[in-house]
Structures are given as C-alpha cells and as structure tokens.
Amino acid sequence: MTQQTHEEQMEAYTEAATSGLYAKQSGLVGKYDNVRRLWEDEITRLFLHPHLQQLIERKQSRMQRVRIMDLGCGSADGYELLADVRRRDADLRDFEVALLTPGMLGFYKGVDLNEELIAQAQSIYGQNSKLVFEQADFTQGLPMAENEKPYDLYFASYGTCSHHNDDETFIHLLADIASRVEEHCLIVCDWLGRYSYEWQSLWTNDLSENRNMDYVVSYIYEKEEREQRRDELQHLFLRLVSRQEAEGMVAEASKRAEVAIKPLEYFDRSVFTGRHMDTADYNPQAQPLRQAVNSLHEANVRTDPSSLLVDYMPKEGFEFINDYFEHLQMCWNALVLYVDELMQNYDVQQRTFSAEPPPVPASYPTALREMMERMRLVVEGVGWLGLGLPRENIIEPQLGYALRHLEMRLQKGLGCAHGLVGIFEVGTIKGPSPNTFAKRAVEAPRLPAARVTTAR
Ligand SMILES: C[S@@+](CC[C@H](N)C(=O)[O-])C[C@H]1O[C@@H](n2cnc3c(N)ncnc32)[C@H](O)[C@@H]1O
C-alpha cells in the first residue's frame, strides 16, 4: 500500500461523518430515546406477549407461519418491536430468546402514507423478501387487495390510530379487518390518551369537546433549540381517546362487520413519562420526568434523585383521575426516596448498610413493596463493585425498571397516559383465559426468598 497524503486520510473521516455513523449517540433525546426503547417498546411487548405467544402456538399447531400487517409502519418500527418480543421462559443460559423467530414469520407488510419513511424502511429491510412496504392511506379503508390473504396480526403502534381524526374512518377500517378474518386474528390499536397529565389543560368531561389536539412535535429538540425553532415546528392534528370512546368505536365496528371484536386488554403507557412532560406545552405544571428517566438509563450519567420526584397538581372536576394520579405519585416517590436512602446508607468499605434500612410497611401496595425489596437487594449486591460505575450503570437503570414496573402494575387502561393501547381478538383461540395471561404479563419474575424485613 502506498503512503497516503494527510488529505487522503482525512477523506476517511469525512466519509464516516457524512454517513451518520460518527453521530454522537445519546438516549437522552430524540424519537428513539431511552424511554422509548426501554420503557414504551418493552411495556408494549410485555402486555402483548401472552396474546402473541398464543397466536404463534396456534399457527405452529396448524403448520402455518404468522402474517403481519403494520398500519402506519414508519420505518418498520412495528417489525422491530415485534421481532424483539422475548420468550418469558428464557433464562441466563439461553441465547436465542425471540418469541417470533425469523422462521415463524411468514410475511410482514408495512403501510404508511409517508413516502420518505417507506423509502427508509425499504432501504433497511428491502433485501428481505418477507418484508414488503407500501404507500397507502388507511383512512381510505384497509389497504388490502381483493385476493390478498388475511393477516394474523394487524398492528398499529404509538398513537397511529389517533391519525383517524374522524371516528368514522377508524370504525370503517376496523370493520374491514373484522370482515376479512377467516378464522382468527389479533388487532392492536394505539391512541393518544385523553387524560394524559401532559395535556391536563385539554381534559374535559364532555367527550364531544377537545376531540382532536394540535400536537406540536416540539419534543425532538432540547429546551433551548425548541424555543429558538418554535415557529418552524411541525404540528399534527390528533384524536384524543378515552377507554369509553375506544370501546364505543370497537362496538360499532363489530356491529357493522357483524363479527365479534373481543377486547382482550387495554393498557395505559407512559403515565408520567410522556414526551410532552418535558415540554410542558399543554400543562405548565408538568415536570420534565421523561428527561429524568432517560438519565436513569443513560450509561455513565448520574441522576439527581430529586429530579424524579413527582408533585401532581389535581384538576377540579376529575376526582377519580386525580385519585389515581395521586396514588401513583405517592408510590413512585416512595420508591425513589427509599432507593436514595439505601444509597446514602451503603458503606462501600464494609460492603453493607451502615444503618439497617427501615422496614417496608406492609400497608404499601404489593407492587411497591416488591420493588423496594428488589432495589435493596440490588444496592446491597453491587454497591461495593467499584468497577463500571455501579450507581450509574446498575442501580439507576434498575430503579428505572422498578418505576416502569410500578407504572405497569398500577395503570388502569383508561386513557390516563400518553398512550392508550387496546388488544383485540376476532375468532377465538382455545387455551387459558386472556385475563390470566394479562396478569402474568406484568408480574415480575419471582425472586429467591428475600432477606428484607417487612413491617407488619
Ligand atoms: C405516530 S407515528 C408511528 C410510527 C411507527 N409505527 C412507530 O411505531 O414509531 C404514525 C405513523 O402513521 C403514519 N400515518 C399517518 N396518517 C396515515 C394515514 N392516513 N395512512 C397511513 N399512514 C399514516 C405516519 O406517517 C407515521 O409514520
């Protein structure tokens, strides 16, 4: 090889920089921030798991593979979410942990109205002929040809169903799906929750009001840049949906199709960590909690525990919702304060707590008690480690997961979070009742007997 000039060598760096591969990666901001990848994607997977597992087992027993349609697929985000659903029975010895293995995926069709996103999806997955992307408008009906085989899973994620500003187009789409089912299918719908704390100013008891919101895509920038670019920010017109409204639309689609569309589960996703908590664009009292949770999960970054403490401001006339938020706030803060106390009391030299942590009150909700006990074991187990920044890289991410677990166990599926997700079934699969599965989905894996004292 001949000696290169400095200019020639610099070209290698220029190419790397323009390819984007040299971009500084951070989970603190952007579409795929830590909360999106480690909370929102995972919560969706955990709730979906039992239903997807049943579906896969059913297809396997018939010697068939799974067909998926992703409505509003973006750059194939639905495919990535589904391909990363893990088996719940996998343990440390397993390496292959995917529930939907490449061998069980028969066909995935992603549809989106946006040409650029379709092109991006094609550039990433175009070489895999089982993955097909099409530009189509789902408000014009189900993007499926007459002779196209029905799908086993119709999947819409991250508020995509809120793009149906008029309920009629959503009902029409759902009725189309139901009437094309031959034996069985699952349908996943995802809306913006009507009663998210992020947009408390838009809450109304009269459901004919504030049906669609002017959703500013301001969160993609950090605070300073967000304000500088205020006038050039993109706006979306999006339907806000409560559980009651979702149920009404699904019942109407069922009636029109003359096919039962059975709700299996509704869940709220991102109660205190929605993207507009950080912007406070629709609730001046919203605290930047997504930023704080992103920090918990960011490698090598130490988080100020006080940035995680929630001070929920109630809204008059919404007592039931206020009570729910207050209860979650109390549990959330109790866990944060407990973990802070554990860390303050941990003696690294002695490898033990300098003072015995206070007992966990038996009156606390089970989910909170479980998470406090686990966090004590985590702090005690790794506090002395030294290598690899145990607080930043082990304890704080675990606190993130414990808060996530708390949110999942206490959520009510009413539309009290950024996302309201509904999982539905047409036709039936024999097996354990979905409710048993639903409960199992959010159960924390069992711990060996803990050494934690619980006050009676
Ligand atoms: C909130 S994004 C979700 C994207 C992706 N599913 C994800 O998980 O990140 C909504 C997506 O729906 C698409 N979309 C909006 N209106 C649509 C329509 N009428 N027909 C088809 N796609 C639409 C948008 O282009 C966008 O990609």
PDBQT file of the ligand as one rigid body, heavy atoms in Angstrom, charges set to zero:
ROOT
HETATM    1  C1  LIG A 501     -47.014   8.122  15.473  1.00  0.00    +0.000 C 
HETATM    2  S1  LIG A 501     -46.300   7.541  14.018  1.00  0.00    +0.000 S 
HETATM    3  C2  LIG A 501     -45.910   5.871  14.407  1.00  0.00    +0.000 C 
HETATM    4  C3  LIG A 501     -44.855   5.323  13.523  1.00  0.00    +0.000 C 
HETATM    5  C4  LIG A 501     -44.401   3.909  13.879  1.00  0.00    +0.000 C 
HETATM    6  N1  LIG A 501     -45.486   2.950  13.815  1.00  0.00    +0.000 N 
HETATM    7  C5  LIG A 501     -43.728   3.838  15.237  1.00  0.00    +0.000 C 
HETATM    8  O1  LIG A 501     -44.007   2.893  15.979  1.00  0.00    +0.000 OA
HETATM    9  O2  LIG A 501     -42.888   4.683  15.544  1.00  0.00    +0.000 OA
HETATM   10  C6  LIG A 501     -47.686   7.431  12.960  1.00  0.00    +0.000 C 
HETATM   11  C7  LIG A 501     -47.388   6.901  11.584  1.00  0.00    +0.000 C 
HETATM   12  O3  LIG A 501     -48.611   6.811  10.848  1.00  0.00    +0.000 OA
HETATM   13  C8  LIG A 501     -48.423   7.319   9.536  1.00  0.00    +0.000 C 
HETATM   14  N2  LIG A 501     -49.726   7.817   9.053  1.00  0.00    +0.000 N 
HETATM   15  C9  LIG A 501     -50.395   8.921   9.462  1.00  0.00    +0.000 A 
HETATM   16  N3  LIG A 501     -51.551   9.036   8.812  1.00  0.00    +0.000 NA
HETATM   17  C10 LIG A 501     -51.628   7.991   7.969  1.00  0.00    +0.000 A 
HETATM   18  C11 LIG A 501     -52.596   7.546   7.029  1.00  0.00    +0.000 A 
HETATM   19  N4  LIG A 501     -53.705   8.244   6.825  1.00  0.00    +0.000 N 
HETATM   20  N5  LIG A 501     -52.356   6.411   6.331  1.00  0.00    +0.000 NA
HETATM   21  C12 LIG A 501     -51.214   5.700   6.520  1.00  0.00    +0.000 A 
HETATM   22  N6  LIG A 501     -50.256   6.090   7.403  1.00  0.00    +0.000 NA
HETATM   23  C13 LIG A 501     -50.460   7.202   8.113  1.00  0.00    +0.000 A 
HETATM   24  C14 LIG A 501     -47.375   8.407   9.714  1.00  0.00    +0.000 C 
HETATM   25  O4  LIG A 501     -46.699   8.676   8.503  1.00  0.00    +0.000 OA
HETATM   26  C15 LIG A 501     -46.466   7.806  10.773  1.00  0.00    +0.000 C 
HETATM   27  O5  LIG A 501     -45.431   7.049  10.224  1.00  0.00    +0.000 OA
ENDROOT
TORSDOF 0
